[in-house]
């Protein structure tokens, strides 16, 4: 019989819903795990809303104070799915309480806070995990396997973008994600952090960046239909060049002003022997071009990543039956609890979160100074 480990989660909105579904499904689809999560408590400041979330998502209990949840003796894992401004204090408190930690991305609003969090985790000797869930898309995991196997040879270049449009309407009202004090940055941290992580996951460590950012709508209604306005203090879009330590070149773009693009998380990777291409809006497919093919038949082939031999797919459906966004969180938690049970370091961990935060800080600094910024200099 598998052992159980009790989880407490801070946050009940979008990510709270996604994580809750994953906690429910991990035991069902990965019953072979030696360590299985128990949904012990969920936390939010609005008692009515968090009570309803606990009932809807299947948590045993709820708290309205994050520190009360962190200090509960019946909880061994703290999932920090709160807004970014709250991450620092909650992660540090959880580490000092001896709890394993799962944290949403980006892990902090600035590099100093991220480093303080990593220091607390290291000193406490607890395990940590950052929810860069796109690593757990089977097609992305297959791309990583193909790169490691040398299928595309030496990597020359990655082109990556993350395109959304949910704030493109000038009448979209002010929310916390548009306030630098609360969010740290705009599209850069919110979605740019994902493509930075995928760049590190698939290509290697970043060396330096040169960037520009732009805020298109500087004033927005404070509420739907309100004539009162508030000032937007974050970027609406960011674009940057990158040099990787292994010599590869990168071009990146993150925007929430790409009309018609709802969640277009894309990359193309070009190597000496082949190329790979992926678009999350077609998340079960991976495009592959190989120089080993005869010239007569060369062209991008489409791999439908649903076979039992593909990463994670043994747990899901018969070949050709696609999976969705929510499954990336289940796959991620599967890897986290497997690592905990085996006493190995989960990946990505808090130090990966710091590396991404360093890139975010370098990009913001580069945009301000209009110059190349080396990550090692931060």
C-alpha positions as CSV (number, residue, x, y, z in Angstrom):
1,X,0.0,0.0,0.0
2,X,1.3,3.5,-0.8
3,X,1.9,6.0,1.9
4,X,0.1,9.3,2.0
5,X,1.3,12.8,2.5
6,X,-0.9,15.7,3.6
7,X,-1.1,18.8,1.4
8,X,-2.2,22.3,2.3
9,X,-2.7,24.8,-0.5
10,X,-2.7,28.6,-0.4
11,X,-4.9,30.0,-3.1
12,X,-8.2,28.9,-4.6
13,X,-8.6,30.9,-7.9
14,X,-7.3,29.8,-11.4
15,X,-4.2,28.0,-10.2
16,X,-5.9,26.7,-7.1
17,X,-8.5,25.1,-9.3
18,X,-5.9,23.6,-11.6
19,X,-3.8,22.3,-8.7
20,X,-6.8,20.9,-6.9
21,X,-7.9,18.9,-10.0
22,X,-4.4,17.5,-10.2
23,X,-4.2,16.4,-6.6
24,X,-7.5,14.6,-7.0
25,X,-6.3,12.8,-10.2
26,X,-2.7,11.8,-9.2
27,X,-3.8,8.8,-7.2
28,X,-6.3,7.7,-9.9
29,X,-3.9,7.8,-12.8
30,X,-0.6,7.1,-11.2
31,X,-1.6,4.5,-8.6
32,X,1.9,3.0,-8.7
33,X,3.3,6.0,-6.8
34,X,4.7,5.0,-3.4
35,X,3.6,8.4,-2.0
36,X,0.1,9.8,-2.6
37,X,-1.3,13.3,-1.7
38,X,-4.1,13.8,0.7
39,X,-6.0,17.1,0.2
40,X,-6.0,18.3,3.8
41,X,-6.6,22.0,3.7
42,X,-7.1,25.0,1.4
43,X,-6.5,28.6,2.3
44,X,-7.9,32.0,1.2
45,X,-8.6,35.3,2.8
46,X,-12.3,35.4,1.8
47,X,-14.0,32.9,4.2
48,X,-17.1,32.4,2.1
49,X,-15.2,31.9,-1.1
50,X,-12.6,29.6,0.3
51,X,-15.2,27.5,2.1
52,X,-17.0,27.1,-1.2
53,X,-13.7,26.2,-2.9
54,X,-13.0,23.6,-0.3
55,X,-16.4,22.0,-0.9
56,X,-16.2,22.2,-4.7
57,X,-12.6,21.0,-5.1
58,X,-12.7,18.3,-2.5
59,X,-10.4,19.6,0.4
60,X,-11.0,18.3,3.9
61,X,-10.9,21.7,5.5
62,X,-10.1,25.4,5.0
63,X,-8.1,28.2,6.6
64,X,-8.3,32.0,6.2
65,X,-4.8,32.7,7.4
66,X,-1.8,31.4,5.4
67,X,0.4,31.2,8.5
68,X,-2.2,29.1,10.3
69,X,-2.2,26.6,7.4
70,X,1.6,26.6,7.2
71,X,2.0,25.8,10.9
72,X,-0.6,23.0,11.0
73,X,1.1,19.8,12.3
74,X,-1.0,17.7,10.0
75,X,0.4,19.2,6.9
76,X,3.7,18.1,5.3
77,X,3.5,19.9,1.9
78,X,2.6,23.5,1.4
79,X,1.4,24.5,-2.1
80,X,1.9,28.3,-2.7
81,X,-0.6,29.2,-5.4
82,X,-1.2,32.7,-4.1
83,X,-0.4,35.9,-6.1
84,X,3.3,36.5,-6.6
85,X,3.6,39.3,-4.0
86,X,2.8,36.8,-1.2
87,X,5.2,34.1,-2.3
88,X,8.3,35.3,-0.4
89,X,6.9,35.3,3.1
90,X,4.8,32.1,2.6
91,X,7.7,30.1,1.1
92,X,10.1,31.2,3.8
93,X,7.6,30.5,6.6
94,X,6.9,27.0,5.1
95,X,10.6,26.2,4.9
96,X,11.2,27.2,8.5
97,X,8.3,25.1,9.5
98,X,10.0,22.1,7.8
99,X,7.4,21.7,5.1
100,X,8.1,20.6,1.5
101,X,7.1,23.4,-0.9
102,X,5.4,23.6,-4.3
103,X,5.4,27.2,-5.6
104,X,3.7,28.8,-8.6
105,X,5.8,30.8,-11.1
106,X,7.4,33.2,-11.1
107,X,8.5,32.4,-7.6
108,X,8.9,36.1,-6.6
109,X,8.5,39.7,-7.7
110,X,12.2,40.4,-7.7
111,X,15.6,38.5,-7.6
112,X,16.4,39.5,-4.0
113,X,13.2,37.9,-2.7
114,X,13.8,34.8,-4.9
115,X,17.3,34.4,-3.5
116,X,16.0,34.8,0.1
117,X,13.5,32.1,-0.6
118,X,16.1,29.7,-2.0
119,X,18.3,30.4,1.0
120,X,15.5,29.5,3.4
121,X,14.7,26.3,1.6
122,X,18.4,25.2,1.5
123,X,18.9,25.9,5.1
124,X,15.8,24.0,6.1
125,X,16.7,21.0,4.0
126,X,13.2,20.7,2.6
127,X,12.3,19.7,-1.0
128,X,11.0,22.4,-3.4
129,X,9.2,22.4,-6.7
130,X,8.3,25.2,-9.1
131,X,5.2,24.7,-11.2
132,X,6.6,25.2,-14.6
133,X,3.9,22.8,-15.9
134,X,4.7,23.2,-19.6
135,X,7.7,20.9,-19.0
136,X,5.1,18.2,-18.4
137,X,3.4,18.5,-21.8
138,X,4.3,15.1,-23.3
139,X,5.3,16.7,-26.6
140,X,7.7,19.1,-24.8
141,X,9.1,16.2,-22.8
142,X,9.6,14.3,-26.0
143,X,11.4,17.2,-27.5
144,X,13.8,17.2,-24.6
145,X,14.4,13.4,-25.1
146,X,15.1,14.0,-28.8
147,X,17.5,16.8,-28.1
148,X,19.4,14.7,-25.5
149,X,19.5,11.9,-27.9
150,X,21.2,14.1,-30.5
151,X,18.3,14.0,-33.0
152,X,18.7,17.7,-34.0
153,X,22.5,17.9,-33.3
154,X,24.1,21.0,-32.0
155,X,21.5,23.7,-31.2
156,X,22.0,26.9,-33.1
157,X,18.9,28.9,-32.3
158,X,15.6,28.9,-30.5
159,X,12.6,31.2,-31.3
160,X,10.0,31.3,-28.6
161,X,6.9,33.3,-27.9
162,X,4.0,33.4,-25.6
163,X,1.0,35.2,-27.0
164,X,-2.2,36.1,-25.3
165,X,-4.9,38.8,-25.8
166,X,-6.9,39.0,-22.6
167,X,-6.1,42.7,-21.8
168,X,-6.0,44.0,-25.3
169,X,-9.3,45.8,-24.8
170,X,-8.5,49.3,-23.4
171,X,-11.7,49.1,-21.3
172,X,-10.5,46.0,-19.5
173,X,-10.3,47.2,-15.9
174,X,-7.4,47.4,-13.5
175,X,-6.5,44.1,-11.8
176,X,-3.6,43.2,-9.5
177,X,-1.6,41.8,-12.4
178,X,-1.4,45.4,-13.8
179,X,0.2,46.8,-10.6
180,X,4.0,46.4,-10.4
181,X,3.9,46.5,-6.6
182,X,1.7,43.4,-6.6
183,X,2.8,41.6,-9.8
184,X,6.4,42.5,-10.2
185,X,6.0,42.8,-13.9
186,X,3.4,42.2,-16.6
187,X,3.5,39.9,-19.5
188,X,7.2,39.4,-18.9
189,X,6.9,37.6,-15.5
190,X,3.4,36.2,-16.0
191,X,4.0,34.4,-19.3
192,X,7.5,35.2,-20.3
193,X,8.7,33.2,-17.3
194,X,7.4,30.1,-19.0
195,X,9.3,30.5,-22.2
196,X,12.5,31.4,-20.2
197,X,12.1,28.1,-18.4
198,X,11.4,26.2,-21.6
199,X,14.6,27.8,-23.1
200,X,16.6,26.6,-20.1
201,X,14.9,23.1,-20.1
202,X,15.5,22.5,-23.8
203,X,18.6,24.5,-24.8
204,X,20.6,25.5,-21.7
205,X,21.6,28.2,-19.4
206,X,21.2,31.9,-20.4
207,X,24.3,34.1,-20.5
208,X,23.1,37.6,-21.5
209,X,20.0,39.3,-22.8
210,X,19.1,42.5,-24.7
211,X,15.5,43.5,-24.3
212,X,12.7,46.1,-24.8
213,X,9.3,46.3,-23.1
214,X,6.2,48.3,-23.8
215,X,3.1,49.4,-22.1
216,X,0.4,50.2,-24.7
217,X,-2.5,51.2,-22.4
218,X,-1.3,53.3,-19.5
219,X,-4.6,54.1,-17.9
220,X,-7.5,51.7,-17.3
221,X,-10.9,51.9,-15.6
222,X,-10.6,51.0,-11.9
223,X,-13.7,48.7,-12.3
224,X,-15.9,47.6,-15.2
225,X,-17.7,50.6,-16.6
226,X,-16.1,53.0,-14.2
227,X,-15.0,56.5,-15.4
228,X,-12.3,56.5,-12.7
229,X,-9.0,55.3,-14.0
230,X,-5.8,53.7,-12.5
231,X,-2.3,53.7,-13.9
232,X,-0.9,50.6,-15.4
233,X,2.7,50.1,-14.0
234,X,3.7,46.9,-15.7
235,X,4.7,45.9,-19.3
236,X,2.0,44.8,-21.8
237,X,4.6,43.2,-24.0
238,X,8.3,42.3,-23.9
239,X,10.8,41.1,-26.5
240,X,14.4,40.1,-26.0
241,X,17.5,38.5,-27.6
242,X,19.5,36.0,-25.7
243,X,22.9,34.4,-25.8
244,X,23.1,31.0,-24.2
245,X,26.2,29.8,-22.4
246,X,26.5,26.9,-24.9
247,X,26.7,29.3,-27.9
248,X,23.0,29.1,-29.0
249,X,21.1,32.2,-29.9
250,X,17.5,32.9,-28.7
251,X,14.8,35.3,-29.7
252,X,11.8,35.6,-27.3
253,X,8.5,37.5,-27.1
254,X,5.8,37.7,-24.5
255,X,2.7,39.8,-25.0
256,X,-0.9,40.0,-23.7
257,X,-1.8,42.2,-26.7
258,X,-1.8,39.6,-29.5
259,X,-5.4,39.8,-30.7
260,X,-6.8,36.4,-31.6
261,X,-4.1,34.4,-29.7
262,X,-5.5,33.0,-26.5
263,X,-2.6,30.9,-25.2
264,X,-0.1,30.5,-28.0
265,X,3.0,29.2,-26.2
266,X,5.3,28.3,-29.0
267,X,8.9,27.5,-29.8
268,X,11.1,26.4,-32.8
269,X,14.5,25.0,-32.2
270,X,17.0,24.7,-35.0
271,X,20.1,22.5,-34.9
272,X,22.8,21.1,-37.1
273,X,20.9,17.9,-37.9
274,X,17.3,18.9,-37.5
275,X,14.6,21.1,-36.1
276,X,11.7,20.9,-33.7
277,X,8.5,23.1,-33.5
278,X,5.7,23.2,-30.9
279,X,2.6,25.3,-30.2
280,X,0.6,24.7,-27.0
281,X,-2.6,25.4,-28.8
282,X,-1.8,22.1,-30.7
283,X,-0.3,20.6,-27.5
284,X,-0.5,17.0,-28.5
285,X,1.7,17.5,-31.6
286,X,5.4,18.0,-32.1
287,X,6.9,19.0,-35.5
288,X,10.2,17.4,-36.5
289,X,12.5,18.0,-39.5
290,X,15.5,15.8,-40.0
291,X,18.5,16.2,-42.3
292,X,18.9,12.4,-42.2
293,X,15.8,12.1,-44.4
294,X,16.4,11.8,-48.1
295,X,16.1,15.0,-50.0
296,X,13.1,13.7,-51.9
297,X,11.1,13.3,-48.7
298,X,12.5,16.1,-46.5
299,X,9.9,18.2,-44.7
300,X,8.5,18.7,-41.3
301,X,6.7,15.6,-40.0
302,X,4.0,15.8,-37.4
303,X,4.3,13.5,-34.4
304,X,1.0,12.9,-32.6
305,X,2.4,12.5,-29.1
306,X,-0.2,10.1,-27.7
307,X,1.6,6.7,-28.0
308,X,2.2,4.6,-24.9
309,X,6.0,5.1,-25.4
310,X,5.7,8.8,-25.2
311,X,6.4,10.6,-21.9
312,X,3.6,10.2,-19.4
313,X,1.1,8.7,-21.9
314,X,1.0,5.3,-20.3
315,X,-1.2,6.7,-17.6
316,X,-3.7,8.2,-19.9
317,X,-5.7,7.1,-23.0
318,X,-5.3,4.8,-26.0
319,X,-3.1,6.1,-28.9
320,X,-4.7,9.1,-30.7
321,X,-6.8,10.2,-27.7
322,X,-5.4,13.6,-26.8
323,X,-4.9,15.0,-23.4
324,X,-5.3,18.7,-22.2
325,X,-4.0,21.5,-20.1
326,X,-5.1,20.0,-16.8
327,X,-3.0,16.9,-17.4
328,X,0.2,18.8,-17.3
329,X,-0.4,19.6,-13.6
330,X,-1.2,15.9,-12.9
331,X,2.1,14.9,-14.6
332,X,4.0,17.5,-12.7
333,X,2.7,16.4,-9.3
334,X,3.4,12.8,-10.3
335,X,7.1,13.7,-10.7
336,X,7.1,15.7,-7.5
337,X,5.7,13.0,-5.3
338,X,7.8,10.4,-7.0
339,X,11.0,12.4,-6.2
340,X,9.9,12.9,-2.6
341,X,9.3,9.2,-2.1
342,X,12.7,8.3,-3.6
343,X,14.6,11.0,-1.7
344,X,15.8,12.7,-4.8
345,X,15.7,16.4,-5.7
346,X,12.5,17.4,-7.6
347,X,12.9,19.3,-10.8
348,X,12.5,22.2,-11.4
349,X,13.2,23.3,-7.9
350,X,13.6,26.6,-6.1
351,X,17.0,27.2,-7.7
352,X,15.5,26.9,-11.1
353,X,13.0,29.5,-10.0
354,X,15.8,31.8,-9.0
355,X,17.5,31.3,-12.4
356,X,14.3,32.3,-14.2
357,X,13.9,35.3,-11.9
358,X,17.5,36.4,-12.7
359,X,16.6,36.3,-16.4
360,X,13.4,38.4,-15.7
361,X,15.5,40.9,-13.8
362,X,18.1,41.1,-16.5
363,X,15.5,41.6,-19.2
364,X,13.8,44.4,-17.2
365,X,17.2,46.0,-16.5
366,X,18.2,45.7,-20.2
367,X,15.0,47.4,-21.3
368,X,15.7,50.3,-18.8
369,X,19.3,50.7,-19.8
370,X,19.0,49.8,-23.5
371,X,22.0,47.6,-23.2
372,X,23.1,43.9,-23.0
373,X,22.9,42.6,-19.4
374,X,24.8,39.5,-18.2
375,X,22.9,37.3,-15.8
376,X,26.1,36.5,-13.8
377,X,26.5,40.2,-13.1
378,X,23.2,40.4,-11.2
